Amino acid sequence: MKILYIKRRVKKSSLQKHEDLGVRTTQIKKYFLGIPLKTLYKYQEVFPKELKNNHNYHLFI
């Protein structure tokens, strides 16, 4: 088992009020014997999700 190590975690979620917006959170933490000591880097990025275009799903016979 490592005594000191650094771990990176990326988590994707969506905003509650706006379903068409997504959030990607990146965290880099320093751990000592499995216990988090310090957050070295934290970044949140908001991006638009791909919306389904209903015009592509119509079948014309």
TIDO-948486 format. One line per 8 residues: number of its first residue (from 1); their letters; for each residue x, y, z of N, C-alpha, C, O. Coordinates in Angstrom, 1 decimal. Atoms other than C-alpha are relative to their C-alpha. Example, Ala and Ser with C-alpha at 12.3 -4.5 7.8 and 13.67 -1.06 7.14 Angstrom:
<atoms>
1> AS> 0.9:-1.2:0.0:12.3:-4.5:7.8:0.9:1.2:0.0:1.9:1.2:0.7 | -0.9:-1.1:0.0:13.7:-1.1:7.1:-0.8:1.1:0.8:-0.3:2.2:0.9
</atoms>
This chain:
<atoms>
1> MKILYIKR> 0.8:-1.2:0.0:0.0:0.0:0.0:0.9:1.2:0.0:1.9:1.3:0.7 | -0.8:-1.2:0.1:1.3:3.4:-0.9:-0.4:0.9:1.2:-1.5:0.9:1.7 | 0.2:-0.9:-1.2:1.7:5.9:1.9:-0.6:1.3:-0.5:-1.5:1.8:0.1 | 0.4:-1.3:0.5:1.3:9.1:-0.1:-0.3:-0.2:-1.5:0.5:-0.7:-2.3 | 0.3:0.1:1.4:-0.5:9.2:-3.5:-1.0:1.1:-0.4:-1.6:1.7:0.5 | 0.8:-1.0:0.5:-2.4:11.6:-5.7:-1.1:-0.7:-1.0:-0.7:-1.6:-1.7 | 1.1:0.6:0.8:-5.8:10.7:-7.3:-0.8:1.1:-0.7:-1.1:2.1:-0.2 | 0.8:-0.9:0.8:-7.7:12.4:-10.1:-1.4:-0.7:-0.2:-1.5:-1.8:-0.5
9> RVKKSSLQ> 1.3:0.5:0.1:-11.5:12.1:-10.3:-0.8:0.9:-0.9:-0.8:2.1:-0.7 | 0.9:-0.7:0.9:-13.9:13.2:-13.1:-1.4:-0.5:0.2:-1.6:-1.7:0.1 | 1.4:0.4:-0.2:-17.6:13.3:-12.4:-0.9:0.8:-0.9:-0.7:2.0:-1.1 | 0.9:-0.7:0.9:-20.3:14.2:-14.9:-1.4:-0.1:0.6:-1.9:-1.1:1.1 | 1.4:-0.1:-0.5:-23.8:15.4:-13.9:-0.7:1.0:-0.8:-0.1:1.6:-1.7 | 0.8:-1.0:0.7:-26.5:17.7:-15.1:-0.6:1.0:1.0:-0.8:0.7:2.2 | 0.6:-1.0:-0.8:-27.9:20.9:-13.7:-1.5:-0.3:0.2:-2.2:-0.8:-0.7 | 1.4:0.4:-0.3:-31.3:20.5:-12.0:-1.0:0.9:-0.7:-2.0:0.4:-1.1
17> KHEDLGVR> 0.9:-0.9:0.7:-32.9:23.6:-13.4:0.0:0.0:-1.5:-1.0:0.2:-2.1 | -0.2:0.1:1.5:-31.5:23.2:-16.9:0.4:-1.4:-0.4:1.6:-1.7:-0.2 | -0.3:1.4:0.4:-31.7:19.7:-18.2:0.9:-0.1:-1.2:1.6:-1.1:-1.4 | -0.8:0.0:1.2:-29.9:20.7:-21.4:1.5:0.4:0.3:2.3:0.4:-0.7 | -1.4:-0.4:-0.4:-26.7:21.8:-19.5:0.6:-1.1:0.8:0.0:-1.6:1.7 | -0.8:1.0:-0.8:-24.1:19.3:-18.2:1.1:0.7:0.7:1.6:1.7:0.3 | -1.1:-0.5:-0.8:-21.4:19.8:-15.6:1.0:-1.1:0.1:0.7:-2.2:0.5 | -1.1:0.9:-0.2:-18.0:18.1:-15.6:0.9:0.5:1.0:1.5:1.6:0.8
25> TTQIKKYF> -0.9:-0.4:-1.2:-16.1:18.3:-12.3:1.2:-0.8:0.0:1.1:-2.0:0.0 | -1.3:0.6:-0.1:-12.4:17.5:-12.2:0.6:0.3:1.4:0.7:1.5:1.7 | -0.6:-0.2:-1.3:-10.8:17.0:-8.8:1.3:-0.8:0.1:1.3:-1.9:-0.3 | -1.2:0.7:-0.3:-7.2:16.2:-7.9:0.3:0.1:1.4:0.4:1.3:2.0 | -0.2:0.0:-1.5:-6.6:15.2:-4.3:1.2:-0.7:0.4:1.7:-1.7:-0.3 | -1.2:0.7:-0.6:-3.6:14.2:-2.2:-0.5:-0.8:1.1:-1.2:-0.4:2.0 | 0.4:1.0:-1.0:-4.1:11.1:0.0:1.2:-0.4:0.8:2.3:-0.6:0.3 | -1.0:0.6:-0.9:-2.2:9.8:3.0:-0.6:-1.2:0.7:-1.5:-1.0:1.5
33> LGIPLKTL> 0.5:1.2:-0.6:-2.9:6.2:3.9:-1.5:-0.1:-0.3:-2.3:-0.6:0.6 | 1.4:0.0:0.4:-6.3:6.5:2.1:-0.9:1.1:0.5:-2.1:1.1:0.3 | 0.8:-1.1:-0.5:-7.4:9.6:3.9:0.4:1.3:-0.8:1.5:1.6:-0.9 | -0.3:-1.2:0.8:-7.7:12.8:1.8:0.5:1.1:0.9:-0.1:1.5:1.9 | -0.7:-1.1:-0.8:-5.4:15.5:3.0:-0.4:1.4:-0.6:-0.8:2.3:0.1 | 0.1:-1.4:0.6:-5.7:18.4:0.5:-0.5:-0.2:-1.4:-0.2:-1.1:-2.2 | 0.4:0.0:1.4:-7.5:19.2:-2.7:0.9:0.9:-0.7:1.0:2.1:-0.5 | -1.0:-0.7:0.7:-4.9:20.3:-5.1:-0.6:0.8:-1.2:-0.1:1.9:-1.5
41> YKYQEVFP> 0.6:-0.6:1.2:-7.1:21.2:-8.1:-1.5:-0.3:-0.1:-1.8:-1.5:0.1 | 1.4:0.2:0.2:-10.8:21.6:-8.6:-0.5:0.9:-1.1:-0.3:2.1:-1.1 | 0.5:-0.8:1.2:-12.5:22.7:-11.9:-1.3:-0.5:-0.4:-1.5:-1.7:-0.5 | 1.3:0.3:0.5:-16.1:22.8:-13.0:-0.2:0.6:-1.3:0.1:1.8:-1.5 | 0.2:-0.4:1.3:-16.9:23.0:-16.6:-1.5:-0.2:-0.4:-2.0:-1.3:-0.2 | 1.4:0.1:0.4:-20.5:23.7:-17.9:0.0:-0.1:-1.5:0.6:0.8:-2.1 | 0.1:0.1:1.5:-21.3:22.5:-21.4:-1.4:-0.4:-0.4:-2.1:-1.0:0.4 | 1.3:0.3:0.5:-24.4:22.1:-23.5:0.0:-1.5:-0.4:0.9:-2.0:-1.0
49> KELKNNHN> 0.2:1.4:0.4:-25.7:18.5:-23.8:-0.5:0.0:-1.5:-1.1:0.9:-1.9 | 0.6:0.1:1.3:-26.7:17.2:-27.2:-1.4:-0.3:0.1:-1.9:-1.2:0.9 | 1.5:0.1:0.0:-30.4:17.6:-27.7:-0.4:-0.9:-1.2:0.1:-0.7:-2.3 | 0.5:0.8:1.1:-32.3:15.1:-29.8:-0.9:0.9:-0.9:-1.7:1.6:-0.4 | 0.7:-0.8:1.0:-33.6:16.7:-32.9:-1.2:-0.9:-0.5:-1.0:-2.0:-1.0 | 1.2:0.8:0.3:-37.2:15.5:-33.4:-0.2:-0.1:-1.5:-0.9:-1.1:-2.0 | 0.2:0.0:1.4:-37.1:16.2:-37.1:0.7:-1.2:-0.7:0.3:-1.7:-1.7 | -0.7:1.2:0.5:-34.6:13.3:-37.6:-0.8:-1.3:0.2:-0.5:-2.3:-0.5
57> YHLFI> 0.7:1.2:-0.4:-37.0:10.8:-36.1:-1.4:-0.2:-0.7:-2.0:-1.2:-0.5 | 1.2:0.2:0.7:-40.0:11.4:-38.4:0.2:-0.9:-1.2:1.1:-0.8:-1.9 | -0.1:0.9:1.1:-40.7:8.7:-40.9:-1.1:0.5:-1.1:-2.2:0.7:-0.8 | 0.9:-0.5:1.0:-42.2:9.9:-44.2:-0.2:-1.2:-1.0:0.7:-1.8:-1.5 | 0.3:1.2:0.8:-44.0:7.1:-46.1:-0.8:0.5:-1.3:-1.1:-0.3:-2.1
</atoms>
